[in-house]
Amino acid sequence: MTKAPKGSGRRAKKTLKKAEVMESAAEKPLIYRDDVVKCGKYGDVLGIVMEAAGDYDSYDSSDDYDDDEDEYYWHGTRGGGGGGGRGRGGGGGGFDGSNMDYDEDDDVLPDGKAAVRWTDGYETVDDMTDITVIDRNFVLGDVVASASDPTGQLGVVMDVNKIVDLKAANGDIIKGVSSKDLTCIRKFSEDDFVVMGPWLGQVEQVFENVTVAFDDGSACIVYRADNSELLPAQEPPFDETNCPFYPGQRVRAASPSFFKHCKWLSGFWKKSFREGTVVKLETDSVDVYWKESAYRGTDTDQVDFPAKSQKPKNLAVLSCISYADWQLGDWCLLPSPPQTASYGNDASTSVELTESSGVPLNIPEAGRTIKGKKAESSGVVSTDASCVELGSGHIVDGPCRIEKKGKQVDESSSNKLGENKESEHIISKEPAEHKKQHKVRSRRAERKRKRDKKFESALWIVNTMTKVDVVWQDATREYQLDSTSLIPIRNPNDHEFFPDDYVVDKSSNDVDNSSEGLRVGIVRRVNSKERTACVRWLKPVSKPDEPKEFDCEEVLSAYELDGHPDHHYNYGYVVARLPSVSNSSETANFGSIVENQDESSTNFTNLSWIGNIIGFQDGDIKVKWGDGTVSKVGHHEVYVVYEEDDEEWSESESFGSDSSASWGTAAEDKMEVDDSEKEVDQKTRDLVHGENDGAGEEKDELKTKDSFKHFDIAQNPVDHHFITGNGEGTSGRKWTKKVQQEWNVLEKDLPDAIYVRVFEDRMDLIRAVIVGASETPYQDGLFFFDFKIPPEYPQVPPVAFYHSGGLELNPNLYPDGKVCLSLLHTWDGNDGELWDSSYSTILQVLVSLQGLVLNSKPYFNEPGYEKQIGSSEGEKNSLSFNENTYLMSLRSMLYLLRRPPMHFEDFVKDHFRKRGLYILKACEAYLGGSCIGSLTEEACTTEKSREHSCSTGFKLTLAKILPRLISALREVGVDCRQFEHLEKTENLQNIKES
């Protein structure tokens, strides 16, 4: 999962940077990806943050910075050098070169900087202190914290209310539109959920037929339009891959003869036809990935999966909460706009009428006005720039009437935004020769009116205002909060629970790590600071559909809880009804519907079995179904089809998805053995003040170190993870010589805290144990690894396996035994961080595991989490992670005392006999409030111990583990009499009351 730095020099540099970050963390503005912002240097133009320094969930743009710097900044440089565009920074509108001052070695956005794409098409990197957050985007189910208390309790977004301002193609603006009133331009978009009869799928690709009109009235259809052949006439300000075409968009052909081969609806192709206007979109077909059936668990085998390619008439879109997804820069439609026309947001802006072209204007560059100009026969004479308030909360800025030929005409009869409908004219007596011209003009205007009426011009979102409803961990609810008063929490730790979460009590069965027979409950509230949760336990039921009955209510440690493996729900999740027995007979009918899908579409719009979670109540789930109905269902009646964070999780967990969290290798020639790993001179120091009876302990310790060598050769490793291999390749002379060289290095240079066994009868196998270092949450723990040396060694690295006991105590060490390290080629890394056959060794692997994986703050080993160092969220999560890691380390001790690996049985017993009292002393210090990972080798406190106090939840779990730990230590010969008070049951009550 993580990668080691190249050498000690690079590591020291990074440590310095971390300290600097922590000093300035409190002064950093809270700016995140997707924030809507403005910058005083650029006037009132708005933009969206594409990446923010320190925001570990920002888009990974390292390639843009490093490989193609000019391409990244092309928006910023496009208008410079007297080209007429409005540039960023000084010097003739060009890009401010200081924005490009970043460390190319780090490939990250400079600290305190944000990359912003503006609505006028420019993209810049600016100081965060120069940026003001105008709005922040959230969707249902997002985890948030208060911007005024970032380390406080968390909340979950229950609902979103978004108000937007829209801009028409001719510059008219309508304000205060609810996003619930908007509709998508495309009926289907990638990733939409669609339903066809009993089947639920997700859209993979949409093919559209685009009707393009030309200025002379000709029109053609581009079938299955490809945005690589039909291009926007002007570069769009934002990425429009999900809406490449929209009504009113000016488009051009990539080749001169492109339109020649299209179907012509009116007129004929001409060589001059290179640019036109999109007037109509029609879905041709949709590729769907089918995910689920409404009759899951019944006889669905008799129904084949539908075809991937589907006609749009067969599909219905699930869009219960799509209103929360709109953002700045999106294109949309407003089906029922106010009857009064809306106008530009500037008094100098007028409506442009062009009788020669029946298409609206393109969106102008922000900050510029569209000057009114005469139409072919009669233009705008004057405008009144007053502001009109419309119904439904809409506000229209700009002129409210148009004068034609000296006659004021109220334009409230306009029935379409951006459409300049001809008003009735008072026709005065005219000479006869003018009547013919008047008829020509009237016919032309009529043709133009009909042509304009054929399509509804798209609207552009130019501003947003988001209000959010939140339920907090303490079960309080707040409504209509300003979105900028909240901050997003991208990755809450595994022990953050929320009201109405289904949880299981793992404390009773954590010895065997079994999930059977665990108590199930529903969280009522959480004390985030103390890591405790109030849970209502459910009485066991024999059948899932039996009525729920609550047993009791209990406050316990969050570390003793796990999310329920089957009942994990959140606001916004897509759920489907589980079929009832009575409905299973209908499966065959649905099968016939699927077979006849092309004949009729009337049976494919039933969305009553699929919907989104919008609330919770006493363990039940409130669902808004696809047909618009809302009902409350039990957890046994539905199942989760899709969780919003599934895709992000899979990307973050997959190898190679994030190379920014760098773990390199510890170079052999730069390895340093920490003096703290060496045995202290005086081991007779007593654990209790005033006592001194450790002389015997010193002798036992020295005897142990002499009797168990750091490196030795053993026989027959029958419990080795890789024992099932046949040891192929071990007979090669060159290979054997290289392995013997590795043995020599290990025998000579192993640090004091690492012990290794190799095997004479299986030279391809190695077993090693690392002792957890002081001042880490792994202190005095034992961590066993099995290695296999492949036949291709040293051209390829060894294969590693970690003996986890089913416990997860480090992001690099998986419960299934997988070890993620760039040196082992199980994680990405730069050339200097990967295995190199010319100098890499097994000793490097062991030292990297010891110093860079089992470190003092393992939370930041997660890929990308290094960006959180110094942030309030990162430090809060790190403290919680350390608490849980120490608890897992204690459980790992219990596991190893019961099941020591072969050839290390005596070592395990001797280690805990020697270190048992120090382990108990450390537990006592942590119960007293010392910060996890702050104790010396003798378990004495340091200045760091007072920085943070352990949470109540941690102390409760520790107090439950201690009786078993003390008992296990007694069995190996530890005299625990001075710590018998830690076994008392009243400790739990005292901790709760404190």
Buried (B, 14 or more C-beta within 10 A) or exposed (E): BBBBBBBEEBBEEBEEBBEEBBEEBEEBBBBBBBBBBBBEBBEEBBBBBBBBBBBBBBEBBBEBBBEEEEEBBBBBBBBBEEEEBBBBBEEEBBBBEEBBEBEEEBBBBBBBBBBBBBBBBBBBBBBBEBBBBBBBBBBBBBBBBBBEEBBBBBBBBBBBBBBBBBBBBBBBBBBBBBBEBBEBBBBBBBEBBBBBBBBBBBBBEBBBBBBBBBBBBBBBBBBEBEBEEBBBEBEBBBEBEBBBBBBBBBBBBEEEEBBBEBEEEEBEBEEEBBBBBBBBBEBBBBBBEBBBBBBBEBEBEEBEBBBBEBBBBBBBBBBBBBBBBBBBBBBBBBEEBBEBBBBBBBBEBBBBBBBEBBBBBBBBBBEEBBEBEEBEBBBBBEBEBEEBEBEEEBBBBBBBBBBBEEEEBEBEEBEBBBBBEBBEEEEEEEEEEEEEEEEEBBEBBEEBBEBBEEBBBBBBBBBBBBBBBBBBBBBEEBEEBEBBBBBBBBBBBBBBBBBBBBBBBBBEBBEEBEEEEBBBBBBBBBBBBBBBBBBBBBEEEEEEEEEBEEEEEEBBBBBBBBBBEEBBBBBBBBBBBBBEEEBBEBBEEBBEBBEEBEEEBEBBBBBBBBBBBBBBEEBBBBBBBBBEEEBEBBBBBBBBBBBBBEEBEEEBBEEEBBBBBBBBBBBBEEBEBEEEBEEEEEBEEBBEEEEEEBEEBBEBBEEBBEEBBBBEBBEEBEEBBBBEBEBEBBEEEEBEEBBEEBBEBBBEBBBBBBBBBBBEEBBBBBBBBBBBBBBBBBBBBBBBBBBBBBBEBBEBBBBBBBBBBBBBBBBBBBEEBBBBBBBBBBBBBEEBBBBBEEEBBBBBBBBBBBBBBBBBBBBBBBBBBBBBBBBBBBBBBBBBBBBBBBBBBBBBBBBBBEEBBBBBEEBBBBBBBBBBBBBBBBBBBBBEBBBBBBBBBBBBBBEBBEEBBBBBBBBBBBBBBBBBBBEBBEEBEBEBEBBEEBBEEEBBEEBBEE
